[in-house]
Amino acid sequence: CISISAGRSLARCMWKTSVQTALLTVSKEVTLKIVGTSSTVFNTSSTHVLSFHNPSTAVRSSVLRTMSASAAATSVIPTRGCNSQRPLSVMIQKVASASPHGATGADSKISLARARFTTVTPFSKEHERHSAQMNRGKRFTTNATLATEGETSVLAPMEWISRSAGAGTLGDAALGSQVTICGWVDKYRNYGGLVFLDIRDHTGFCQVVSLPDEFPAAHEASKRVRSEYVVAITGTLRARENPNPKVPTGLVELVAEEVKILNTVTGSLPFKVCGTAEEEAALSEETRLRHRVLDLRRPRMAANLRMRHEVVKVIRRFLEDTHGFVEVETPILARPTPEGARDYLVPARLSPGACFALPQSPQLFKQMLMVAGFDRYYQIARCFRDEDLRADRQPEFTQLDMELAFTPMAELMTMMEDMVINVLSKVKGIQVDKGFPRLTYAEAMERFGCDKPDTRYGLQLRTVSDIVADCGFVVFSAAVADGGVVKAICVPDGKRISNARIKPKGDIASEATSAGSKGIAFARVAADGKTLEGAKALVGGLSEAQGEALIERMGAGPEDLLLIAAGEEALVNKTLDRVRQFVAKSLQMVPEGSHSLLWVTDFPMFEYNADEDRLEALHHPFTAPHPDDVNDLKTARAQAYDMVWNGVEIGGGSLRIFRSDVQAKVFEAIGLSDEEAREKFGYLLDAFEMGAPPHGGIAFGLDRLVMLLAGAPSI
């Protein structure tokens, strides 16, 4: 703070500088600028004396004279000999007879000032420790704050500066023109005579150079900036002497003619905004989330969010302009309905003891819109599910929700393929063929062990239960006898995987046990391509014919590796699915830049809940059964479909039940009585009695889709 007054009222106080200390050591000179305000205007005849006081030195003074009623007055005061560790004071005394407009006498107050230091010498270690103790818990800025005697503090003015160009948009076309850019200081390099700054904004980076001889004030201001300071720089664009064609603005640089520091960093930064690859890899997610604002300032995170915006923009144009969809917002607060996950509840103040539920999806609302005749609905919907965190799932998420009336399943799936192809092409330039492959749920589970297979590489599962059912290796034969299965995958050139990795405590064995299995068996095909090598119990338990049949079934060749799992079918599938994915990544079998887009269809209508000894809907109870299975709902297939991209489910939906009699049969199959159904879904059942059209829909996980487009490891 600087205490400033005029006339008889003089005051003193302590400087506070950008180095965040209350004591100051200066050398050479100090520049002080006085700026008039609307309430205090100086006459051209006004003269003031500025004095620096230090207990250990003589008073240094300089005369300050205003230039005009609106101009700022500046004085440079030599301060040689003031290099002590004692506080300095500043006094301004009015000595001219003229008075400011609108004020009277010598007691008039000067209400606003700004100070700049041209040189600040380093402190001693002892001085730094003393200053830190004095200022613990305080925050300062480089702009001076003024306190007039008898008045409240007056802050230095904030400035809203208009830029003429984005930092990342400057190129050859603008050479020789004067531009103003605003942003953050990404890098600061002081080479003595020259100062180079890299300025970053939402458009990119631009190099700025300050020239001490041509623009000394801008050069002095450039020397004071540090990383992440907010600045506005005006200057002339010129060609670089040493161009860098690797960056978009690498052929030009901005010569700083005016540098304004709009804001500073008052504390230490937890991490660099633009760090090296090693620094980025070492940055923990906890640190990033704790300092989320700084994290989102990082170019990669900013690019991801902008990509998300582009995805939504392309989707909106495709649905609205090409296919006539109408966007409708559905309620956030509604009655809880069973949808497969735990609800987030919100107490209802006006109904004590009752709660609203945040929507897990707009499922019921969009079906009601179809009954209302909206034909084609979509929404970028916020959804909430109380589920455990995963890399591709979090409790609060966004989905692209759609519903269509009078649209058969094949037509709906083709439309969704066109939409995804459009997004991939316009957002990332990815070209994929129309007509995505289609696998039934049964096929996907048999060949890949999961309902969202990644088909960019081989390692498909093969069932070998019939071959090993009566073999001498009890692990295999017992599994088949108990109603389980034995499946295997073949790893080409199996010598790339050592036995230690497959045995207990190995990384591949750990993947198997993580899936719930006790481990995984293995055997190697000998050089002759006809016999197996491996553990004596396994190889010896197979006859020669069984061994040859196993090799033939797996399509294995010399030195290939067979990884085998036995047990209950669901567990075997889960085990080999995890092992398959792990082995493909560790052996780099996934082709870079390749894309696998496919549909999985014909899911089961229900799955068995052993804890409650009943069936429950695999998706939701409004999914329509397959026409061939409508009279045997317990084993029926659903008219459901999922879109899978590179092993990640990005969207899923189904055709809906639109008749009350079929809906009642489904409720009966899952053990829901008429009274319970009426209590939970009465308004939808009532709607079905008012002429519901055939309809179906789908929802895409927007966060997952953008994650894959951005190449990010998690949402």
C-alpha positions, 0 to 999 in steps of 0.5 A, spaced: 500 500 500 502 507 498 499 512 502 498 518 498 495 525 500 496 532 498 498 539 502 498 539 509 496 531 510 502 527 509 502 519 510 507 514 509 507 506 509 510 500 506 511 498 499 509 491 497 512 488 491 511 482 486 516 478 490 511 477 496 515 481 501 514 487 506 521 489 505 524 491 499 531 493 497 532 497 490 537 500 486 538 504 480 531 508 480 524 507 481 518 510 477 512 512 480 506 514 476 500 518 478 493 517 474 487 522 475 480 519 476 473 522 474 473 525 481 480 528 481 483 532 475 489 535 476 491 542 473 497 543 468 500 548 473 499 543 479 506 540 481 508 535 487 514 533 490 515 525 491 520 523 496 523 516 498 524 516 506 529 511 509 532 511 516 539 509 514 539 514 508 538 521 506 531 523 503 531 522 495 526 527 492 524 528 485 519 533 482 512 531 479 509 535 474 502 533 470 502 534 463 494 535 462 488 535 465 487 527 463 494 525 462 498 521 467 504 524 471 511 520 471 517 521 475 523 517 476 527 518 482 534 515 483 535 511 489 542 509 489 544 508 497 538 506 499 540 498 499 538 497 506 533 492 509 529 497 512 522 499 509 521 505 504 516 510 504 513 514 499 510 521 500 507 526 495 506 533 497 503 538 493 507 545 492 503 548 487 498 553 488 493 551 483 488 546 486 485 540 483 478 541 479 472 540 484 477 540 490 479 546 495 485 548 498 491 544 500 487 538 503 485 535 497 486 528 496 490 524 490 485 518 489 489 513 485 496 511 483 500 506 480 508 504 481 513 500 477 520 498 479 525 498 474 530 493 478 529 489 484 535 486 487 535 479 490 534 478 497 539 475 502 537 468 505 536 471 511 532 477 509 527 472 505 526 468 511 524 474 515 520 476 510 516 470 509 515 470 517 512 477 516 507 475 510 505 468 512 498 467 509 498 474 505 497 475 498 500 481 494 499 483 487 504 487 482 499 493 482 499 498 488 493 499 492 492 506 495 490 508 502 488 516 502 488 518 509 481 518 512 479 514 506 478 507 505 483 503 500 482 504 493 485 499 488 488 499 482 483 499 476 482 493 472 482 493 465 478 489 459 482 489 453 480 487 446 484 483 442 485 483 435 487 476 434 488 470 437 495 468 439 495 461 435 492 465 428 498 469 426 501 467 420 505 470 414 498 474 412 499 479 418 506 480 417 507 488 418 501 489 421 500 491 429 496 486 433 494 485 440 494 479 443 491 477 450 493 470 454 497 467 459 505 467 459 507 459 457 514 460 457 519 466 459 526 466 457 531 472 458 537 473 454 540 479 457 538 484 452 532 480 449 526 477 453 522 472 449 515 470 451 511 464 449 503 467 449 498 462 450 490 463 449 485 458 446 487 458 439 494 456 440 501 460 442 505 466 439 512 468 440 513 475 443 520 478 443 521 485 447 527 490 444 530 494 450 532 500 445 526 501 441 521 499 446 524 500 453 518 500 457 515 494 454 522 491 455 522 492 462 515 490 463 516 483 460 522 482 465 517 482 470 512 477 468 513 470 470 509 463 468 501 464 467 501 471 468 495 474 464 498 479 459 495 484 454 501 485 448 501 490 443 506 490 437 508 489 430 508 482 427 515 480 423 518 474 420 522 470 425 530 470 424 530 463 426 523 460 424 520 453 427 516 450 422 514 445 427 509 449 430 503 453 427 506 460 428 513 458 428 514 463 422 512 469 425 514 473 432 510 479 435 515 485 437 512 488 443 511 495 443 506 495 449 506 490 455 500 490 460 500 485 466 493 484 467 494 479 473 499 475 476 500 468 480 500 469 487 502 462 489 506 457 487 503 452 481 502 445 483 504 443 476 506 446 469 500 447 464 505 445 458 509 440 461 514 435 458 511 428 456 514 425 462 511 430 467 505 429 464 505 422 465 507 423 472 501 428 474 496 424 478 489 424 477 488 426 484 492 432 483 489 434 477 482 434 480 484 438 486 487 443 481 481 442 476 482 449 473 489 449 471 488 442 469 483 444 464 488 450 462 492 445 459 492 444 451 490 437 451 484 438 456 482 444 452 482 440 446 478 434 448 473 439 451 473 443 444 472 436 441 466 434 445 463 441 443 464 439 435 461 432 436 455 435 439 455 440 434 455 435 428 450 430 431 445 436 432 446 438 425 445 430 423 439 429 427 435 436 426 437 438 419 437 431 415 432 427 419 428 432 422 429 430 430 426 434 435 430 436 441 426 435 448 428 436 455 425 431 460 424 432 467 430 431 472 426 430 478 421 425 478 419 418 481 424 413 482 423 407 477 427 401 477 432 401 472 438 397 474 442 401 478 441 405 485 438 412 484 440 418 487 435 421 491 433 428 493 428 429 499 421 433 497 421 438 502 413 439 500 412 432 501 415 429 508 418 422 507 418 422 500 424 423 495 425 425 488 430 421 484 435 423 479 434 420 472 438 414 470 436 415 463 429 418 460 427 412 458 419 412 460 419 420 458 421 418 451 416 413 450 411 417 453 413 422 447 412 417 442 405 416 444 404 423 444 406 423 437 413 427 437 415 421 432 423 423 432 426 425 439 433 426 441 436 430 447 443 431 450 441 428 457 444 428 463 444 422 467 445 419 474 447 412 477 450 410 483 455 406 481 462 404 482 467 408 478 471 405 472 475 408 466 469 409 462 463 410 467 462 415 472 456 416 477 454 423 473 454 422 465 451 425 459 448 421 453 445 422 447 438 419 447 433 418 441 427 415 440 423 414 433 416 412 432 414 407 426 422 405 424 424 398 424 430 396 427 434 395 420 432 402 418 434 405 425 441 401 425 442 404 418 441 411 421 445 410 427 451 408 422 450 414 418 451 418 424 457 415 427 460 415 420 459 422 420 462 424 426 468 420 425 469 423 418 468 430 420 471 431 427 477 426 426 477 425 419 476 417 420 474 414 414 470 407 415 465 403 411 458 403 411 454 396 413 457 395 420 458 387 421 453 384 426 454 379 431 449 376 435 450 375 443 451 368 442 456 369 437 460 374 441 460 370 447 462 364 443 468 367 439 470 373 444 467 371 451 464 378 451 458 382 448 463 388 446 468 384 442 474 388 439 475 384 432 482 388 430 486 382 432 485 375 432 486 370 439 478 368 438 476 363 443 474 356 441 470 351 445 474 344 446 469 341 451 468 335 446 475 333 445 477 333 452 471 331 456 474 324 457 481 326 457 486 324 463 487 331 465 482 331 471 481 339 471 478 338 464 474 332 464 471 334 471 469 341 468 465 338 463 462 333 467 459 338 472 456 342 466 462 347 464 466 348 458 473 348 456 475 353 451 482 356 449 485 361 445 491 360 440 497 365 441 501 365 434 509 365 435 508 363 443 515 363 445 514 371 446 511 369 452 515 365 457 512 360 462 513 364 468 508 369 465 503 364 465 504 360 472 502 363 478 504 370 480 505 371 473 502 377 469 498 373 465 496 368 470 494 374 475 489 377 469 486 370 470 485 370 477 483 377 477 477 375 473 475 370 478 479 364 476 484 359 479 488 360 474 490 358 466 493 352 463 497 352 457 501 348 452 505 349 447 505 346 440 512 342 438 516 344 432 513 338 428 506 342 429 503 335 431 505 334 438 504 338 445 509 340 450 508 343 457 506 340 464 506 333 464 499 332 468 496 336 462 500 333 456 500 326 459 493 326 460 491 327 453 491 322 448 495 322 441 489 323 438 486 328 443 492 332 442 492 332 434 484 334 435 486 340 439 491 343 435 487 342 429 481 345 432 485 351 434 488 352 428 495 352 431 502 351 428 509 350 430 511 354 436 504 357 438 502 357 445 495 355 447 492 358 453 486 354 456 481 355 461 475 350 464 469 351 469 463 354 469 461 357 462 460 365 464 467 364 468 471 361 463 468 367 458 470 372 463 477 369 464 479 368 457 476 375 455 481 379 460 487 374 458 485 375 450 485 383 451 491 383 456 496 378 451 494 383 445 496 389 448 502 386 451 504 383 444 502 389 441 497 385 436 492 391 436 494 395 429 495 402 430 490 406 427 485 401 425 478 401 427 473 396 429 465 398 429 460 392 429 453 391 432 451 386 437 444 383 437 439 378 440 441 379 447 437 375 452 431 378 455 432 376 462 438 374 466 437 370 473 438 373 479 441 367 484 440 372 490 433 373 489 431 367 485 428 370 480 429 373 473 430 380 471 430 384 465 437 384 462 436 391 459 430 394 462 423 391 462 420 395 456 424 391 451 420 388 446 421 380 445 423 377 439 417 375 435 419 368 434 420 368 442 414 371 444 410 365 447 416 363 451 419 369 454 423 366 460 428 364 454 426 369 449 431 373 445 430 381 446 430 386 440 436 389 443 442 392 439 449 395 442 454 398 437 461 397 439 467 401 437 474 398 438 471 393 444 468 399 448 460 399 447 458 406 445 451 406 444 445 401 445 438 400 445 432 396 443 425 396 440 420 397 445 413 394 447 407 398 445 402 394 447 399 393 454 398 385 454 405 384 452 408 389 457 403 385 462 406 378 460 414 381 461 412 384 468 409 377 470 416 374 468 420 378 472 415 377 478 412 384 478 404 383 480 399 388 477 399 392 483 406 393 483 407 395 476 401 399 476 404 403 482 411 404 479 409 405 471 402 406 472 402 413 467 406 409 462 401 403 462 395 408 462 399 411 456 399 405 452 392 404 452 391 411 449 394 408 442 401 407 442 405 407 436 410 402 434 417 405 437 424 404 439 430 408 441 438 408 442 442 412 447 450 413 446 455 414 451 457 421 449 463 421 454 465 414 452 465 416 444 469 423 446 474 419 450 475 414 444 476 420 439 481 423 443 485 417 445 484 418 452 485 412 457 479 414 461 473 419 461 
